[in-house]
Amino acid sequence: VEVSYPEDENSVEAVQQLCGNLFSALLVPICEMAATRDLTLFPGIGPDEDIRGDSLTLMLLSLSTLIYFSTFDAPLKRSELDGADEELA
């Protein structure tokens, strides 16, 4: 909401909820397809361990989200406006 000021907070939250639900619905068939795949970790070293494709998909999604939001740099419009009001006072 901070980067979308002066938009209405409720409309921003509704759009975020709608997009989150849509993304989740699209992710279910992708994870179902990936669940049929197994990736063997460190073959020939130690016990036979593997990781399922759906877990790998979610880990990659989490990592890409972490990278995106750690590098996200947008102007905080509400904070800028509040700071300008304090300078005028």
Contact map, one row per residue, 1 for C-alpha under 8 A:
11111010100110000000000000000000000000000000000000000000000000000000000000000000000000000
11111000000000000000000000000000000000000000000000000000000000000000000000011110000000000
11111000000000000000000000000000000000000000000000000000000000000000000001111100000000000
11111110000100000000000000000000000000000000000000000000000000000000000000001000000000000
11111111000000000000000000000000000000000000000000000000000000000000000000001100000000000
00011111000000000000000000000000000000000000000000000000000000000000000000000100000000000
10011111101100000000000000000000000000000000000000000000000000000000000000000000000000000
00001111111100000000000000000000000000000000000000000000000000000000000000000000000000000
10000011111110000000000000000000000000000000000000000000000000000000000000000000000000000
00000001111111000000000000000000000000000000000000000000000000000000000000000000000000000
00000011111111100000000000000000000000000000000000000000000000000000000000000000000000000
10010011111111110000000000000000000000000000000000000000000000000000000000000000000000000
10000000111111111000000000000000000000000000000000000000000000000000000000000000000000000
00000000011111111100000000000000000000000000000000000000000000000000000000000000000000000
00000000001111111110000000000000000000000000000000000000000000000000000000000000000000000
00000000000111111111000000000000000000000000000000000000000000000000000000000000000000000
00000000000011111111100000000000000000000000000000000000000000000000000000000000000000000
00000000000001111111110000000000000000000000000000000000000000000000000000000000000000000
00000000000000111111111000000000000000000000000000000000000000000000000000000000000000000
00000000000000011111111100000000000000000000000000000000000000000000000000000000000000000
00000000000000001111111110000000000000000000000000000000000000000000000000000000000000000
00000000000000000111111111000000000000000000000000000000000000000000000000000000000000000
00000000000000000011111111100000000000000000000000000000000000000000000000000000000000000
00000000000000000001111111110000000000000000000000000000000000000000000000000000000000000
00000000000000000000111111111000000000000000000000000000000000000000000000000000000000000
00000000000000000000011111111100000000000000000000000000000000000000000000000000000000000
00000000000000000000001111111110000000000000000000000000000000000000000000000000000000000
00000000000000000000000111111111000000000000000000000000000000000000000000000000000000000
00000000000000000000000011111111100000000000000000000000000000000000000000000000000000000
00000000000000000000000001111111110000000000000000000000000000000000000000000000000000000
00000000000000000000000000111111111000000000000000001100100000000000000000000000000000000
00000000000000000000000000011111111100000000000000000100000000000000000000000000000000000
00000000000000000000000000001111111110000000000000000100000000000000000000000000000000000
00000000000000000000000000000111111110000000000000011100100000000000000000000000000000000
00000000000000000000000000000011111111000000000000011110000000000000000000000000000000000
00000000000000000000000000000001111111000000000000011000000000000000000000000000000000000
00000000000000000000000000000000111111100000000000011000000000000000000000000000000000000
00000000000000000000000000000000001111110000000001111000000000000000000000000000000000000
00000000000000000000000000000000000011111000000001111000000000000000000000000000000000000
00000000000000000000000000000000000001111110000111100000000000000000000000000000000000000
00000000000000000000000000000000000000111110000111100000000000000000000000000000000000000
00000000000000000000000000000000000000011111110110000000000000000000000000000000000000000
00000000000000000000000000000000000000011111110110000000000000000000000000000000000000000
00000000000000000000000000000000000000000111111100000000000000000000000000000000000000000
00000000000000000000000000000000000000000111111100000000000000000000000000000000000000000
00000000000000000000000000000000000000000111111100000000000000000000000000000000000000000
00000000000000000000000000000000000000000001111110000000000000000000000000000000000000000
00000000000000000000000000000000000000011111111111000000000000000000000000000000000000000
00000000000000000000000000000000000000011110001111100000000000000000000000000000000000000
00000000000000000000000000000000000001111000000111110000000000000000000000000000000000000
00000000000000000000000000000000000001111000000011111011000000000000000000000000000000000
00000000000000000000000000000000011111100000000001111111000000000000000000000000000000000
00000000000000000000000000000010011111100000000000111111100000000000000000000000000000000
00000000000000000000000000000011111000000000000000011111110000000000000000000000000000000
00000000000000000000000000000000001000000000000000111111111000000000000000000000000000000
00000000000000000000000000000000000000000000000000111111111100000000000000000000000000000
00000000000000000000000000000010010000000000000000001111111110000000000000000000000000000
00000000000000000000000000000000000000000000000000000111111111000000000000000000000000000
00000000000000000000000000000000000000000000000000000011111111100000000000000000000000000
00000000000000000000000000000000000000000000000000000001111111110000000000000000000000000
00000000000000000000000000000000000000000000000000000000111111111000000000000000000000000
00000000000000000000000000000000000000000000000000000000011111111100000000000000000000000
00000000000000000000000000000000000000000000000000000000001111111110000000000000000000000
00000000000000000000000000000000000000000000000000000000000111111111000000000000000000000
00000000000000000000000000000000000000000000000000000000000011111111100000000000000000000
00000000000000000000000000000000000000000000000000000000000001111111110000000000000000000
00000000000000000000000000000000000000000000000000000000000000111111111000000000000000000
00000000000000000000000000000000000000000000000000000000000000011111111100000000000000000
00000000000000000000000000000000000000000000000000000000000000001111111100000000000000000
00000000000000000000000000000000000000000000000000000000000000000111111100000000000000000
00000000000000000000000000000000000000000000000000000000000000000011111110000000000000000
00000000000000000000000000000000000000000000000000000000000000000001111111000000000000000
00000000000000000000000000000000000000000000000000000000000000000000001111100000000000000
00100000000000000000000000000000000000000000000000000000000000000000000111110000000000000
00100000000000000000000000000000000000000000000000000000000000000000000011111001000000000
01100000000000000000000000000000000000000000000000000000000000000000000001111111000000000
01111000000000000000000000000000000000000000000000000000000000000000000000111111100000000
01101100000000000000000000000000000000000000000000000000000000000000000000011111110000000
01000000000000000000000000000000000000000000000000000000000000000000000000011111111000000
00000000000000000000000000000000000000000000000000000000000000000000000000111111111100000
00000000000000000000000000000000000000000000000000000000000000000000000000001111111110000
00000000000000000000000000000000000000000000000000000000000000000000000000000111111111000
00000000000000000000000000000000000000000000000000000000000000000000000000000011111111100
00000000000000000000000000000000000000000000000000000000000000000000000000000001111111110
00000000000000000000000000000000000000000000000000000000000000000000000000000000111111111
00000000000000000000000000000000000000000000000000000000000000000000000000000000011111111
00000000000000000000000000000000000000000000000000000000000000000000000000000000001111111
00000000000000000000000000000000000000000000000000000000000000000000000000000000000111111
00000000000000000000000000000000000000000000000000000000000000000000000000000000000011111
